[in-house]
């Protein structure tokens, strides 16, 4: 399963590093003049000079939302010179979903559930006290909101020693993601990977949390360290890249819903 997931989520698991590799590789030049949106039997597609775009595996890219197709088209229209996937987060996400979605849908959902058993929000620092307080302020609120809506209890763990969450946590997460379609599942998995938290990702997908709240909670530790020791240039660049992917996933969920 891991090999399948790594292939299916190539841009998710190491997006920034893969983008750097793309920059070192020879990128194709823009070969088209006109970008438009067309219709196909099951939805909408982006047309380059009248021809539908395809994934690297030569599959026609089609989506159920005209608005999503328009946004995909905007990424292609914005290309000047090289076609750089690192600058096209929606295209990367949708291409992955089209190529690997049905094949790996169950595995992607299982991976989200697995994250829930080792969720970022459940692991707390032993110190210093101001970091402990920050984690409690942000993460307790998120866990409490999730617990109240779905009637489950989380186990908060002090330190880094792995301990599984109660079985009901993973079971409930599994029930929530079960009806997700390929676009919703891959988008939720992308958010899970960016944040390290299935609770935040599924809560966002379900409308329990806002994108702003999720990002704030996900970067509590990193923001604390930045304030203590100063910002790291490489970390800033990686965070910006992940933010592009995060925003793309949020937009997909907004436009297609959970069952597409």
N, C-alpha and C positions, 0 to 999 in steps of 0.2 A: 504493500500500500504506500509506503513512504516514497518509493521511486516514482510511482504514479503521481503522487501529490507534488513532489518536487518539480516534475515535468509540467504538470498542469498549472502550477502557481509560480512559475519561474520569476515573474516580475514582482511577486509578493514577498517571497522569502528573503530575497537579497536584491531588492529593486535598485538601490543606489549603486551597488557593486556591479550589477549587470548593466546599468546605464553607463558606467565608466567603461566597461568592455565595449559597449556599442560605440562609444566615442573613439576608441582605439581602432575599431574595425572600419573597413571601407563602407560608408553609408551610401545608399543609392541617391541619385539626384532627383529632384522633382521632375516628373516626366509628363505631367498633365497641365492643362490650362484651366479647365472649368470643373468646379465641384458643385454637385447638386444632390438633392434627395429624391429617390424614386421609391416605387412600391414593388413588393414581391408578394408571392402568394400568402405568406404568413406574417407580413409586416412591412418594414421599411428598410431601405438600404442607402448607402452613400454611393454616388456615381462619380467617377473620374472620367471626364470627357465622355459621359454616357454609359460607361461600363462599371458594374458594381465592384466595389473593393473586395478583396479576398484576404483570408488569413495567410500566414506563411505556409500553411499546409494546403493552400489552394481551395479553401472552403469559402463560399460567399457569406459575407457578414450581413446578417439581417437581425433587426431588433423589433420588439413589439410596439415601441413608442416613436412617433414621428419626431417629437421633441428631442429624444435621445439621438436619433439619426442626424438631426440638424446639428447637435453639439459635436457629434463625431465628425461630421462634415466640416465644422469650423476648425477642428484640429488639422485636417488635411488642407483646408484653404489657407491656414496660417503658415504653412511650410514655405520657407524661403531657402532655396539651395538644397541642402541635404534633408532627406527624410529621416529624422532622428526619433526613434521610439521613446527615448528618454523624455521627450517633450510632449508626448501624446498619451497621457495616462488613461483616458477613456478608451482609446484605441487598444492599448495593451490589455486592459481588463476585458473588454468585449471580445477581442480576438481569442484570448485564453478561454473564455467561456464558450465561444462558438466551437473551438477546436476540441476542447476537452470536457465540456460541461456534462453531457449525458453520460459519457464514459466514466467520469469520476465523481458524479454528483453525490452518491452515497458516501464515498470516501471523504469528500470535503465536509459533509455534514458531520461525519464521525470525528473528524479532526477538530471541528468547533467544539463538540462535546468533550473531547479529550482535554482541550484547553481549559474548560470549565472545572475539571478536576484538579487543576494546578494554577488557578487564576491569580493574576497579579494582585488583585485587590485583597486577597486573603493572606498574603505574606507581608508581615510588618517588620520594620527595623527594631532592633533592641535599643538603639540610641543613635544620635543624640536626641534629647527630649523634644527639641523644636521640630525635628523631622518626624518623630513619633506622633506629635500633635497634628502636624500637617496631614500625615497619612490618615489618621483617625478622622479628622475633619472632612476630608474629601471622600475617602473610601468607605467609611462607615455609612455615610449618607447614601451612597450608591447601593451598597449591599442591603441596607434597610429598605430602600425603595423597591428593589428587586424582590426581596423576601416578602414584603407585604403584598405585592401584586400577585406573586405566584405561590405564596404559602409554602416557602421552603426556608431552611436555616443553613447558614454558612458557618464553617469553622475557621476562625481567625488564628493564624499561626505566627508566633513570634520567632524570628530567625529564618534561616534559609533551608533548614532540614525539611525534605519533602514529606508531606502528609496528604493523603487523598481527602478530598471533600466527601461529605456524606453521599451515598449512592443516589439519594433523591435529587441532589443538585444536578448531576449529569443526566439523570433520567428526565428531569423537567426541561432541561435545555434541549435534550433530544426531541421531546414532544413539540417544543416551540419551533425548531428548525425543520421538522419533518415535512411540513407542507411547502417549504421554500422551493421555488423553481431555480433553474441554473443561475440566472443573473443575480437573484437575491442571495443564493447560497455563496457564490463566489465573492460577491460584494461584502457579505458579512464575514467571510473568512479573511478577506483582505483587511477589513477593519480590525478583526481579532489579531491578526499578525502585526499590524501597525501598533496597536495599543497593548498587546500582551494580555488582553482580557476578553474572554468570551462573554462575560457578564456585561461589560460595556458595549460590546459589539451587538449582541442580541438585544440588549435593552434599547440601543439606538434603532435597530431594525424594527423593533416593536413599538417605537414611539414613546418609550419611557424616559429616555435621555435625549438631550439636544446634542448636536455635533460639538458645540462649544464646550459643553459640560464634559463630554467624553474626552476631548483633547486635553482639557485642564487636568482631569483625573489621571489620564495616562502618563502625563509628564510631571507629576508631583515630584518624584525622585530626581529627575534630570534637572528640573527648574531649581530645586533646592541646591543641588551640587553646583549649578552655574552661579548661583548667588554667593556660595561659599568660596569658590575657587576661580570664578571667571568663566566666560564662555569659550568653548573650543570651536575653532573654525570648521573643522571637519564634521563635528557633531551638528553644527548649525546647517551645513549643506545637506547632510543626511536627513535631518528633520524636515527641511524644506521639501526634499524629494518625497519623503513619506507623506507629507501633507498633501501633495498633488494626488497621490494614490488614494489617500483617505477621502479627499474631496470628490474624486471620481466615483468612488464606491457609494458615498452618500448621495450623490446626484442620481446614480443608477437606481438606488432604492427609492428615492423620491419620485422618479418618473415611471418606474415599472411595477412598484409594489413588491410584496413578498412572494407572490405565487408565480412570478415570471422568471 
